[in-house]
Amino acid sequence: MAIISKKQIFLILLLPGGVLLTGLFYHMPETVEKLYSNGFYRLFASALSRIIGLVPISIAELLVQIILLAFVYSAVKYLVNLLRKSSPGTSLARTAVMLLVVVSVGYFTFLLMWGINYYRLPFADLAGLDTTEICGEELELLCIELIGQANEMQAAQDDAQLLGITYKKEVLDQAWKGYAMAGSVYSELGGRYGRPKPVMLSRVMSILGISGIYFPFTGEANVNMEVPIPLFPAAVCHEMAHQRGFAREDEANYIAYLSCLQHPDPNFKYSGTLLALINSMNALSGYDYDKYQKLKQEYSEGVTRDLAAIREFWQQFQGPVLRVSAQVNNVYLKFNNQQEGINSYGRMVDLLLAERRASRLVTSQ
């Protein structure tokens, strides 16, 4: 009996076929934007997420657990059979073929259901923002403005220490309001999608350093319920940006910021501003550390407390597991046309600076 069938060969060829398609899509962002991101994907993802959204729990989380259990079962079964058979080489080859088929079909399906969005037009182009020739002085002024806004918002918002899991569930229910408003400005952010889902095994996500994950096979925006409250609304809106077809991490962060600022809840506004402040100050730290240290002294007591709580939460998970998780994420992002890897999250600042520049231009006219 042949180790590999014609059908398996065809399915395996989907992997190089998908890689060739991404090379083609890379040179056709306008076509991808029109036919896929604002065409097929938008209709498909909206319908899928709304149907799956009728189920209150994360289907994605259940599927992942089932897949992991099936993998462990198959691995144990394979080892047992390997010890019993007289031709282990043949059994190993067939197993390798099956794994290659699964990877090939999975990758091609991922592309069709979401991955092509990595090759759409940049959000800066859609929003008419100029991200070129940004100088360090602009970055410093942006940080000064964000510090002032964060200080003011933090003083006016509800005390984060008094909010709990009930509030986080309200965030999941109400996050769509910010996108409804943002969609009136940028049509690409509009549309109806399923409610973000809480992850039951959020501690696992925390250990892996993950605030949330969009699962394209179910259209669900899955959120780590352990994320500290000050950043929780922004984390939810980040995954909702992915749900709307914005795959690049820097853009998802910026869109989360936009939708939070458009939200009627002041806690959303503060969360989005805090996300922008963290990214901008991190950028300033790399550009001019002395100015970064000086501006940190301008944080209000409340903002300082919130940032410390966020930092302490993630520091408790530092270790080899988190480093491996970060490296895996880095490889994934680079494979999907984000050459800066995990550093691409920081490019949100370019969009913030371009927005500030555009608003100053309008004001001066």
ChimeraX attribute file (.defattr): number of C-alpha atoms within 10 A of each C-alpha:
attribute: neighborCount
match mode: 1-to-1
recipient: residues
	/A:1	4
	/A:2	7
	/A:3	12
	/A:4	12
	/A:5	11
	/A:6	9
	/A:7	10
	/A:8	15
	/A:9	13
	/A:10	12
	/A:11	18
	/A:12	20
	/A:13	16
	/A:14	19
	/A:15	20
	/A:16	13
	/A:17	13
	/A:18	20
	/A:19	15
	/A:20	11
	/A:21	14
	/A:22	19
	/A:23	12
	/A:24	12
	/A:25	18
	/A:26	15
	/A:27	12
	/A:28	14
	/A:29	19
	/A:30	15
	/A:31	15
	/A:32	21
	/A:33	21
	/A:34	13
	/A:35	13
	/A:36	22
	/A:37	26
	/A:38	18
	/A:39	12
	/A:40	14
	/A:41	20
	/A:42	22
	/A:43	14
	/A:44	13
	/A:45	25
	/A:46	17
	/A:47	16
	/A:48	18
	/A:49	22
	/A:50	17
	/A:51	14
	/A:52	19
	/A:53	21
	/A:54	10
	/A:55	12
	/A:56	11
	/A:57	16
	/A:58	21
	/A:59	20
	/A:60	22
	/A:61	18
	/A:62	13
	/A:63	13
	/A:64	11
	/A:65	12
	/A:66	12
	/A:67	12
	/A:68	12
	/A:69	12
	/A:70	12
	/A:71	12
	/A:72	12
	/A:73	11
	/A:74	13
	/A:75	13
	/A:76	12
	/A:77	11
	/A:78	15
	/A:79	12
	/A:80	11
	/A:81	13
	/A:82	16
	/A:83	10
	/A:84	10
	/A:85	11
	/A:86	10
	/A:87	10
	/A:88	13
	/A:89	11
	/A:90	14
	/A:91	16
	/A:92	15
	/A:93	13
	/A:94	14
	/A:95	16
	/A:96	12
	/A:97	18
	/A:98	15
	/A:99	12
	/A:100	18
	/A:101	21
	/A:102	15
	/A:103	16
	/A:104	21
	/A:105	17
	/A:106	14
	/A:107	18
	/A:108	20
	/A:109	16
	/A:110	16
	/A:111	19
	/A:112	16
	/A:113	21
	/A:114	26
	/A:115	18
	/A:116	24
	/A:117	25
	/A:118	24
	/A:119	27
	/A:120	25
	/A:121	19
	/A:122	17
	/A:123	19
	/A:124	15
	/A:125	10
	/A:126	12
	/A:127	13
	/A:128	12
	/A:129	19
	/A:130	16
	/A:131	16
	/A:132	9
	/A:133	8
	/A:134	13
	/A:135	9
	/A:136	13
	/A:137	9
	/A:138	14
	/A:139	21
	/A:140	20
	/A:141	13
	/A:142	21
	/A:143	24
	/A:144	18
	/A:145	13
	/A:146	20
	/A:147	24
	/A:148	13
	/A:149	16
	/A:150	24
	/A:151	20
	/A:152	15
	/A:153	20
	/A:154	24
	/A:155	14
	/A:156	12
	/A:157	14
	/A:158	12
	/A:159	12
	/A:160	15
	/A:161	9
	/A:162	7
	/A:163	12
	/A:164	11
	/A:165	11
	/A:166	8
	/A:167	14
	/A:168	20
	/A:169	14
	/A:170	11
	/A:171	20
	/A:172	19
	/A:173	13
	/A:174	18
	/A:175	23
	/A:176	24
	/A:177	16
	/A:178	23
	/A:179	27
	/A:180	19
	/A:181	19
	/A:182	21
	/A:183	16
	/A:184	11
	/A:185	12
	/A:186	14
	/A:187	12
	/A:188	19
	/A:189	22
	/A:190	17
	/A:191	14
	/A:192	17
	/A:193	23
	/A:194	22
	/A:195	22
	/A:196	30
	/A:197	26
	/A:198	22
	/A:199	23
	/A:200	16
	/A:201	12
	/A:202	19
	/A:203	15
	/A:204	12
	/A:205	21
	/A:206	20
	/A:207	16
	/A:208	20
	/A:209	19
	/A:210	20
	/A:211	21
	/A:212	25
	/A:213	21
	/A:214	22
	/A:215	20
	/A:216	22
	/A:217	18
	/A:218	19
	/A:219	29
	/A:220	29
	/A:221	31
	/A:222	28
	/A:223	28
	/A:224	24
	/A:225	24
	/A:226	18
	/A:227	23
	/A:228	22
	/A:229	22
	/A:230	25
	/A:231	21
	/A:232	25
	/A:233	28
	/A:234	32
	/A:235	28
	/A:236	29
	/A:237	32
	/A:238	30
	/A:239	27
	/A:240	32
	/A:241	24
	/A:242	26
	/A:243	28
	/A:244	25
	/A:245	26
	/A:246	28
	/A:247	23
	/A:248	24
	/A:249	24
	/A:250	24
	/A:251	25
	/A:252	25
	/A:253	28
	/A:254	26
	/A:255	27
	/A:256	30
	/A:257	28
	/A:258	22
	/A:259	28
	/A:260	32
	/A:261	23
	/A:262	20
	/A:263	21
	/A:264	14
	/A:265	16
	/A:266	17
	/A:267	26
	/A:268	28
	/A:269	25
	/A:270	28
	/A:271	25
	/A:272	31
	/A:273	25
	/A:274	26
	/A:275	24
	/A:276	27
	/A:277	22
	/A:278	17
	/A:279	20
	/A:280	25
	/A:281	26
	/A:282	16
	/A:283	22
	/A:284	23
	/A:285	14
	/A:286	10
	/A:287	14
	/A:288	13
	/A:289	14
	/A:290	11
	/A:291	13
	/A:292	19
	/A:293	13
	/A:294	9
	/A:295	16
	/A:296	14
	/A:297	10
	/A:298	14
	/A:299	16
	/A:300	17
	/A:301	12
	/A:302	17
	/A:303	21
	/A:304	14
	/A:305	12
	/A:306	20
	/A:307	17
	/A:308	11
	/A:309	15
	/A:310	15
	/A:311	12
	/A:312	12
	/A:313	15
	/A:314	17
	/A:315	11
	/A:316	10
	/A:317	15
	/A:318	13
	/A:319	11
	/A:320	10
	/A:321	13
	/A:322	18
	/A:323	14
	/A:324	12
	/A:325	15
	/A:326	17
	/A:327	14
	/A:328	13
	/A:329	15
	/A:330	18
	/A:331	15
	/A:332	14
	/A:333	21
	/A:334	14
	/A:335	12
	/A:336	18
	/A:337	15
	/A:338	21
	/A:339	13
	/A:340	14
	/A:341	20
	/A:342	19
	/A:343	13
	/A:344	17
	/A:345	18
	/A:346	19
	/A:347	19
	/A:348	23
	/A:349	26
	/A:350	23
	/A:351	21
	/A:352	22
	/A:353	23
	/A:354	20
	/A:355	18
	/A:356	17
	/A:357	18
	/A:358	15
	/A:359	11
	/A:360	11
	/A:361	10
	/A:362	8
	/A:363	8
	/A:364	7
	/A:365	5
